[in-house]
Amino acid sequence: MKGYSEKIRILLLHNGVLSGHRQASKAIRKALNELCPEAEVKERNIFRYGHPCWRCLLDSLYQALIKLTPWFWDFIWDSKEIYYLTYILRNFLYRLNYLRLYKEVIVPFNPQAVICTFNIPCALCSVIKKRKRVNYLLAAVPTDFCLHPYWFYKNVDVYFLPHKSLRKELVRKKINPDKIQITGIPISLDFSRSRDARKLKDKWGVREDLFTILLIGGGQGMGSLKKIVLTLNSLQLPIQLLVVTGTNRRLKRKFQKMQHKLRFPLKILGYTRHISELMEISDLLISKPGGLTVAEALVKKLPLGIVNSLAGQERRNRELLLKKRIAFELKSKEDIIGLIHKILNGSFDLKSWRERVKELARPEAAQDIAQKIIHLIEKRANVLQS
């Protein structure tokens, strides 16, 4: 980097092993490595540095709320009242859990920039900046199309947002407009690369004469995938199905048992790193509206049917996508039949849909974020040297 002799050190913080937050982090890391090969870039899972009881409590509470009382999680997710009522408790928990991250990662690595693709590390790093007076650049990278109050902290230096509509929301929250950058949700460049669909269909054993539906339940195979497959089986349509069950081995075994009873070809996949290839050879995606999955499908210009929206961020994603007429909500058997028929008979205006998609489809978001981070590091270094 011109005019900056010190080796660049950038830390990326996310949560979980199979989460969309980690996938976004990996995309940014790859972009940084390509843009600035001499930089040292590290990725860390934030939950490795928190108290084990805290991690267990958070995970159990989240799973229980979205399954048993989704309406309450919806309320918590963006309620200003809950945000202010829990302010003291949250700050206590952040202060209780930041020390290990600070001692084991921040101090020895001494990053010039910390990029968070999950809100909890963003909160912890904000506390560290204040209490330990560390002057790294703190960047927030939300991985959903709508934001909740737990992303906003005084010590965040820059927000990389999914779309321009969110700018007004942040300005209303008194966030300095200079801190706001519109980049999109960071995804792998694999999704923007064109592939030979025929060769890919041969690779995956997919027939060219059938309408191909890709069914994704998320990294953990969440959602009523079996119910959707049985619904599709009751239809007499020229279709074939690719099902991604994630790490849900039990669900994969269930599909394997019922595979020979179905009227259409079914290919069953567990967790896979080849979603871009599967999207390339598909005509329709049916999935939960997770931020990364939606961003990937939009870049691939793959029509999207939404099912099983989880409370909180996924329901807000769904609302935005439906409002902008980008996705189709599939509540019933009739909805699924109608959408498939529309695409098959040509009454679905694909050209118009692809024009609407352009607002949210940002194939080079990770590269854009990487460039801006390097620029901001250089800018801060020049200020300190002058």
N, C-alpha and C positions, 0 to 999 in steps of 0.2 A: 504494500500500500504506500503510495507516494507520500513523502514527507512525514512518515511515521515509522520509526525504527524499532519500537518495541513489538515483540511477537503478540499477535492478537489472540486473546483467550475469550471464548464465548461458552456460556453454560446454558443448556436447554433443560427445563424442568417440566415434567408431565406426571401423569398418574397411571398406574396399571401397566400390564404387559400387552394386552390386546385392545386397549382403548383407542378411540379415534384421536384422543389427545396425543397419544404416543405416535400414531401414524403422522399426524401433523408435525410433530417434533422431528421425526425422522426425515420428512420431506425438507424441512428448513435446514437440517444438518447437512443433507446431501447437497443442497443448493449452496450453502456456505463453503463446503469443501471444494466444490467445483469453481466457485467464484474466487476463493482465496485459499489455495491449497496449503499455504504455509501457516494458516491459522490453526490453533488448537481448539477443537470444538468437542465438548463433552455433553453427554445426555445422562440425566439421572431421574429415577422414579422417586417422587417426593415421599411416598409412603414408606420407603426404606429408612427414612431419617426421623419419622415421627414416633411417638410412643406406641408400642404394639397394641395397647388397649384402645387408644384413640382411633387407630386404623380399623380395628375390628368393630368398634362401635359405629363409626361412620358407614362402613360397608353394610353392616347388618341393618342399621337404621334406614339407609337408602333402599335396600332390597325390600324391607318390610313395608315401607311407605308406598312405593310404586305398585306393589302387589296388593296390599290390603286396603290402603286408604289413599289412592292416587289423587283424589280431590284435595286432600290435605297437603300433599307434596306440591300440587299446583299452586295452592295458596301460599305456602312457604316460599316457593321458588322466586316469586317477584313481588311479595308483599312488603311494602315500605314499613308497615307497622311491625312485622316480625323482624325485619332488618334492624330497626332501631331498638326494639325490645331485647334483642339478643346481642347488642353491640358490646356490652361489658363482658358477657360470657365468651364471645368469639375472640375478643382481644386477649382475654385470659388464656384461652386455649392456644392461640397463636404464639403468645409469649412462652407458654409451657413447652411448645414443640419446636421452636426455631433454633434452639441452641445447638443441637446435634448437626443440623444442616450447616449452620455457620462454622462450627469447629471442623467438621469432617470434609466439607466441600468448599465453602466460600473462602475460608482462610488459606488452605493449602493451594487452591487453584488460582485464587485472586483474579476473577474474571473482569474484563472491561464491560461486558454486557451479560445480562441474565434474561433469557426469553422464556416466558411461561405460557404454555398452551392449556393450562388448567388454573382455576381461580385460587385454589388453596396455596400453591407455591407462590403465587403472585402476592397473596396476603402476607405470607411468611417473609418473603424477600423485602417487602415494604417495611415490615417491622425491623428486619436486620439493618436496612439502610438508615432507619431513624435511630435505633438504639446503639448500633455499633459504628455509626457515622462512616459507612462504606459508600464510596461514590461510583458504583457501577451503574451502567445504563439499564434500567428496568423496563422491559417491554412486555406488554400483555397481548396475547394472540388468541382471542375467543374462537372456538371451533364449532359454534352454532350460529344460525342466522339472526338470532335474537339474544339480547343480553339480560342478565339478572343483576341485582344491586351488588352482588358480592365480587364483582370485577373491579370496583372503583376504589382506588386507594391514592392518597396524596403523593406518595413517593414513586408512582408509576410515571415514567418519562415519555412513553409513547404507546399508543393503542393502534394495533393493526386490525382494521375492521373488515367484516365480510362484504358489506355493501354500503353505498353512500347514504341510504335512508337513515342509518344509525348515527350519522354525524350530528343531526339536530338533537337527537336524544341525549348524546353526551354533552353537547353545549348547554342544554337545559339543566344538566346536572352539574354545571359550573366547571366542566373540564375545559382547560385551555385548548382552543381550536388548533394551536400549533402542535399539540400532542397527538392529533388525530390523523391517521393515514388510512386511506381506503385501498386495500390490497386484495381482498378475497380470502377464502379459507385455503390454507396451504395444503396441497396434495402432491403426490408423486408426478413427475413429468411423464411417466409411463402413460398416463391417461390422455395426454395431448398428442402422443405419437400415433400416426396412422399405421395400421397393420393390414396385412393381406387377410381378409376375412375368410376366404376359401381355405387357405393353408391352416388358419386357426381352427376352422370347423373340422378339418381332417384330423388335426392334432387332438381335439377334444371328442371326436367321434360324434359330431353333431350333423344331422341331416340338413341339406339345403332346401328341401321342398316343404319344410314345416316351419310354422311360426314359433320362434324361440322365446320362452319366458324365463328370465333369471329371477329366482326367489332367494332373497337374502334375509337372514334373521339377526344379523349383527355378529360380532366376534364370539359371543357366548350362545348363539343360536336362540336368542329370545324371540318370543312371538309365536302365534298359533300357526306355524308352518304346515303342520299336518292337516289342519282344518282347511287351509287354502288348497293344498294338493287334492284333498278329497272333493272339494267343491269343483275344481278344474276337471277332475275325473268324471264328474256327473254331466259334463258338457260334451257334446259331440262336435269338437272343433279340431282342425288340423294343427295341433300344437305338439311341442316337446318342451320338457322342463329341465332346467339346471337348478338344483337346490344346494345352497351353501348353509350347512348347519353349524358352522363355527366349531367351537370346542365341545359342543353338546353331543357326546358320543352315544348317549342313550337315544336321542332323537335320530341320529344317523342309523342306528341299528333298527329302529322302528321302520324307517323308510326302506331299508334293505329287505325287510321281511315282506313289505307290501308291494315292492317294486314290480313283481311278476303279475300282480293282480290289476295293474293300471292299464287304461286304454291307450296311453301315449308313452313314448320313450321318456324315461326319467334317468338323469345322471345325478348321482349324489356325491357331494363334496363336503369334507369337513372344513377345518380352517385352511385357507389358501392365500397365497401371496400373489395370485394371478387374477385378481378381480378385474383388472383392466382388460385382459384378454377375454374374459367371460362377457364383459359388457360389450366388447367389440362385436361379438358374434350373436348378441341378443337383440330382439325387437322390442322388448318391454321388460322393465324392471319392476318387481313388486317387493316392497321393503318398508321397514320402519323409516321415518324421516330423520335419521341421525345426520348430523351436520356433514361429516366426512363422506358418507355414502351418497348423500344428495349432491354435494359439490363434485364428486367424481362422475356421477351420472350426468350432470348438467354439462360438464366439460366433454363427455362422450356423446352429448346430444341424444341421450337415450330416454324415451318417454318413461315417466315414473308414476306408478300406482302406489298410493300410501295406505298402509294397514298398521294396526297395533301401535299407534303413537303412545310412547311412554309419557307419563305426567311430567310437567315441567318443560324443559328445553325442546323436546321432540314435538310436543303439542303446539308450542309457539312456532317452531319451524313449519309445521303443517299449516297453521293459520296463514303464515306469510306466503307459502307456496300456493295455497288455494286462492288467496287474495290476488296474487299476480298471475293466476291461471297458468301456472307452470307444472303443477302436479294434479293428480286425479285421486280423490278419496274413494276407496273401495270398501264400502260398508256392507255390501250384500252380494249375493250371487249375481243379481241383475246388473250391478255396477261392473263386475268383472267381465261378464258377457258383453255388455255394451261397449266397454273400452276396447276389448279385443276385436269385436266386430268393426268398430270405427277405424282401427288401424288396418285391418285386413281388407276392408272394402274401399279404402282410400278417402272416406269422409272426414277423417282426422286431418286437419290442416297442419301438416308437419312443418311447412315453411314458416307459417305465422308463429307456430310454437317455438321454433328455433330462434326467431327474432326476439321473442319475449325472454328466452333463456339467457341471452347475451348479457343482461343486466347482472346476473349472479354468477355466470360461468367465467371463472378467472383461472385459466390453465397455468399461468406463470406466477401465481400468488407467492409460492415459496421463494422463487428467484427474486421477486420484487421485494419481499421482506428481507432477504439476505443482502441485497444491494443497499437498502435503506439502513440496515443495522451497521454495515461496514462504513457507510457515509457518516452516520451519527457518531460512531466511535472516533473516526478521523477528525470530525468537527470538534468533538469534546477535547481531543488531544491537542489540537491546534490552539484552543482557548486556554488550556492549562499551560501550554508552552509560551504563550505570548505575555 
